[in-house]
Every structure is written in C-alpha cells, then in structure tokens.
Amino acid sequence: MNWLMRKCVRCGSYTLDKEKCPRCGGELTVPHPARFSPVDKYATYRLREKLSSNLLKLDEKPPYVP
C-alpha cells in the first residue's frame, strides 16, 4: 500500500511531499505503524535477537506497578 503522508525527522511537521521537507529541507519518514497480524511469522526471530542483545531477560521479574 502506498502511504501519502510523510513526517519530517528534523522539525516534526507533516507533508505530502515525497522528497524533502518544504519547511526545513529535512529527511522525511513514513509516520504510520507497521501492520499487526495475529499470525506473526517473525516473533521467534525478534525474541531471539532481544535475548542475545540482553534487551530482554527471562529470569528477572518485572517491576511492581500498582
């Protein structure tokens, strides 16, 4: 699917331009989140990567939040 809206990395403004920001000339990115699917083919790869880079530890308890 083609996304039309873009967001400037530098100033945070939104535009429909595809090359550069009309206000500051900064780089543009697509502000839309990735699609969600209940059938996640890559979950095991993401979990393996998080465990190997110590971003996620399975033996720790999460902090208590009341």
Buried (B, 14 or more C-beta within 10 A) or exposed (E): EEEEEBBBEEEEBEBEEEEBBEEEEBEBEEEEEEEEEEEEEEEEEEEEEEEEEEEEEEEEEEEEEE
